[in-house]
Amino acid sequence: MTAFINNDFQDIVLNRKSIRRYDENVKISREEMLTMLDEANRAPSSVNLQPWRYVVVDTNEGKEQLRPFIRFNQLQNDTSAAMILIFGDRKNYEYGKEIYGAALNAGLMPQEVHDRQLATIIPHYQNLSLNEMDNVILRDASLAAMQLMLVARAHGYDTNAIGGFEAENLAETFDLEKERYLPVLILSIGKAAESGYQSVRLSADKLTTFK
């Protein structure tokens, strides 16, 4: 089990801020990065198909490739330990047999449920329109991104979610098939070198209706 640096749930959630400047001397090992991504992968997804895919840009060469796509977020790119590109896989159903088979073998899924999932869910996903699939993977990958931001804080790091990036040609620049992988979000991650800005949230009573 991971020994988190920060186990204070209230602090992790309520004191999270978007950090744009990081300590350039603090790196994140690829082993720890994979640990954090495994923890982020515990996020929920539609029928557990986990359609998020990550490209971790942690080299100078990779960051130079990324630079033209994030014109207004150069500070994060220059100072972060890594930039994490999050994509949605439009063919996520290709992993269905592996995922459900592993659940079956681990005793987490009955045989009849396994068989039903493969016989009904997978064909259903294969027949989704492009718009329908994109809606699914945008939602699911965003859940994983939010979980990753909180996991990062538990490991002693901070993040900034970047939605303002150039999506065109991003996938193929990082050796992914353009038609298959939909850019969803970019996260910068590293050790904060600033406190971040305080921000204001609307109160729940302004945003909520009870029926």
C-alpha positions as CSV (number, residue, x, y, z in Angstrom):
1,M,0.0,0.0,0.0
2,T,1.3,3.5,-0.9
3,A,2.6,5.6,2.0
4,F,1.2,9.0,1.1
5,I,3.1,12.0,2.3
6,N,-0.3,13.7,2.9
7,N,-3.2,11.7,4.3
8,D,-5.2,14.7,5.3
9,F,-8.3,14.4,3.0
10,Q,-9.6,17.8,4.0
11,D,-6.3,19.5,3.1
12,I,-5.9,17.6,-0.1
13,V,-9.4,18.5,-1.4
14,L,-10.1,21.9,0.1
15,N,-6.6,23.4,-0.2
16,R,-5.9,22.3,-3.8
17,K,-4.9,25.2,-6.0
18,S,-3.8,25.5,-9.6
19,I,0.0,25.8,-9.5
20,R,1.8,27.3,-12.5
21,R,5.3,27.6,-11.2
22,Y,7.2,24.6,-9.9
23,D,10.6,23.9,-8.4
24,E,12.7,23.0,-11.4
25,N,15.1,21.0,-9.2
26,V,12.5,18.5,-8.1
27,K,12.0,15.6,-10.5
28,I,9.5,12.7,-10.2
29,S,10.9,9.3,-10.9
30,R,9.1,7.3,-13.5
31,E,8.4,4.6,-10.9
32,E,6.6,7.1,-8.7
33,M,4.8,8.5,-11.7
34,L,3.5,5.0,-12.6
35,T,2.4,4.5,-9.0
36,M,0.4,7.8,-9.1
37,L,-1.2,6.8,-12.4
38,D,-2.1,3.4,-11.1
39,E,-3.8,5.2,-8.2
40,A,-5.6,7.6,-10.5
41,N,-6.8,4.6,-12.5
42,R,-9.0,3.7,-9.6
43,A,-11.4,6.4,-10.9
44,P,-14.8,5.2,-12.1
45,S,-15.5,4.7,-15.8
46,S,-18.5,3.5,-17.8
47,V,-18.6,-0.3,-17.6
48,N,-15.1,-0.2,-16.3
49,L,-13.5,0.2,-19.8
50,Q,-11.0,2.8,-18.5
51,P,-10.7,4.8,-21.7
52,W,-8.0,7.2,-20.5
53,R,-4.5,7.0,-21.9
54,Y,-1.5,9.0,-20.7
55,V,1.6,10.4,-22.4
56,V,4.0,11.7,-19.7
57,V,6.3,14.3,-21.1
58,D,9.3,14.5,-18.7
59,T,12.2,15.2,-21.0
60,N,13.5,18.4,-22.5
61,E,13.0,17.1,-26.0
62,G,9.4,16.1,-25.2
63,K,8.7,19.5,-23.7
64,E,10.0,21.2,-26.8
65,Q,7.7,19.1,-28.9
66,L,4.8,20.2,-26.7
67,R,5.7,23.9,-26.6
68,P,3.8,24.9,-29.8
69,F,0.5,23.4,-28.4
70,I,0.4,25.3,-25.2
71,R,1.2,28.9,-26.2
72,F,-0.3,30.4,-23.0
73,N,1.0,27.9,-20.6
74,Q,4.8,28.0,-21.1
75,L,5.6,28.5,-17.5
76,Q,4.1,25.2,-16.5
77,N,6.0,23.5,-19.3
78,D,9.3,25.1,-18.4
79,T,9.2,24.5,-14.7
80,S,7.1,21.3,-14.0
81,A,8.6,17.9,-13.4
82,A,6.3,16.6,-16.2
83,M,3.4,17.5,-18.4
84,I,0.8,14.7,-18.5
85,L,-1.2,14.5,-21.7
86,I,-4.5,12.7,-21.2
87,F,-6.3,11.2,-24.2
88,G,-9.5,9.3,-24.6
89,D,-9.2,6.0,-26.5
90,R,-12.1,5.7,-29.0
91,K,-11.4,1.9,-29.3
92,N,-11.3,1.3,-25.5
93,Y,-13.6,-1.7,-26.0
94,E,-10.6,-3.6,-27.4
95,Y,-9.5,-3.9,-23.8
96,G,-12.8,-5.3,-22.7
97,K,-11.8,-9.0,-22.9
98,E,-8.6,-8.3,-20.9
99,I,-10.4,-6.3,-18.2
100,Y,-13.3,-8.6,-17.7
101,G,-11.1,-11.7,-18.0
102,A,-8.9,-10.4,-15.2
103,A,-11.9,-9.6,-13.1
104,L,-13.2,-13.2,-13.7
105,N,-9.9,-14.8,-12.8
106,A,-9.6,-12.8,-9.7
107,G,-13.0,-13.9,-8.5
108,L,-14.4,-10.4,-8.8
109,M,-16.9,-11.1,-11.6
110,P,-19.2,-14.2,-11.9
111,Q,-18.9,-16.2,-15.2
112,E,-22.4,-15.2,-16.3
113,V,-21.7,-11.5,-15.8
114,H,-18.4,-11.8,-17.7
115,D,-20.1,-13.6,-20.6
116,R,-22.9,-11.0,-20.7
117,Q,-20.5,-8.1,-20.7
118,L,-18.6,-9.5,-23.6
119,A,-21.7,-10.4,-25.5
120,T,-23.6,-7.1,-25.0
121,I,-21.5,-4.3,-23.8
122,I,-18.6,-4.7,-26.2
123,P,-20.8,-4.8,-29.3
124,H,-22.8,-1.8,-28.0
125,Y,-19.6,0.2,-27.6
126,Q,-18.4,-0.8,-31.0
127,N,-21.5,0.6,-32.6
128,L,-21.5,4.0,-30.8
129,S,-21.3,7.0,-33.1
130,L,-18.2,9.1,-32.9
131,N,-20.1,11.8,-31.0
132,E,-21.5,9.2,-28.5
133,M,-18.1,7.7,-27.9
134,D,-16.4,11.1,-27.5
135,N,-19.0,12.0,-24.9
136,V,-18.2,8.8,-22.9
137,I,-14.4,9.1,-23.1
138,L,-14.4,12.9,-22.3
139,R,-16.4,12.2,-19.1
140,D,-14.5,9.2,-18.0
141,A,-11.0,10.6,-18.7
142,S,-12.0,13.8,-16.8
143,L,-12.8,11.7,-13.8
144,A,-9.4,10.1,-14.0
145,A,-7.7,13.5,-14.4
146,M,-9.4,14.8,-11.2
147,Q,-8.4,11.8,-9.3
148,L,-4.8,12.2,-10.5
149,M,-4.8,15.8,-9.3
150,L,-5.8,14.7,-5.8
151,V,-3.4,11.7,-5.8
152,A,-0.6,14.1,-6.7
153,R,-1.3,16.2,-3.6
154,A,-1.2,13.1,-1.5
155,H,2.3,12.4,-2.9
156,G,3.3,16.0,-2.1
157,Y,3.0,17.5,-5.5
158,D,0.7,20.0,-7.1
159,T,-0.9,20.3,-10.6
160,N,-2.5,22.6,-13.0
161,A,-5.3,21.4,-15.4
162,I,-4.8,22.9,-18.8
163,G,-7.7,22.9,-21.2
164,G,-6.4,25.8,-23.4
165,F,-4.2,23.8,-25.8
166,E,-4.1,23.2,-29.5
167,A,-5.6,19.8,-30.0
168,E,-4.9,19.5,-33.7
169,N,-2.0,17.2,-34.4
170,L,-1.3,16.7,-30.7
171,A,-1.8,12.9,-30.8
172,E,0.4,12.2,-33.8
173,T,3.1,14.5,-32.5
174,F,3.4,12.1,-29.6
175,D,3.1,9.0,-31.8
176,L,-0.6,8.3,-31.2
177,E,-3.1,7.5,-34.0
178,K,-5.0,10.8,-34.6
179,E,-8.3,9.2,-35.4
180,R,-8.2,6.9,-32.4
181,Y,-7.0,9.1,-29.6
182,L,-9.0,12.2,-28.5
183,P,-7.0,14.9,-26.6
184,V,-8.9,15.6,-23.3
185,L,-6.7,17.6,-20.9
186,I,-3.1,18.4,-20.1
187,L,-1.9,18.4,-16.5
188,S,1.3,20.0,-15.3
189,I,2.7,18.3,-12.2
190,G,5.6,19.1,-9.8
191,K,6.7,20.6,-6.5
192,A,5.0,23.9,-6.1
193,A,7.3,27.0,-6.1
194,E,4.4,29.4,-5.4
195,S,1.4,29.3,-3.1
196,G,-1.2,29.7,-5.9
197,Y,-4.1,32.1,-6.0
198,Q,-7.1,32.0,-3.7
199,S,-10.3,31.7,-5.6
200,V,-14.0,32.1,-5.0
201,R,-16.6,29.3,-5.5
202,L,-20.3,29.9,-5.8
203,S,-22.3,28.5,-2.9
204,A,-24.1,25.2,-3.3
205,D,-27.5,26.9,-2.8
206,K,-27.0,28.9,-5.9
207,L,-26.1,25.8,-8.0
208,T,-28.5,23.3,-6.6
209,T,-32.2,22.5,-7.0
210,F,-34.0,20.0,-4.8
211,K,-37.1,18.2,-6.1
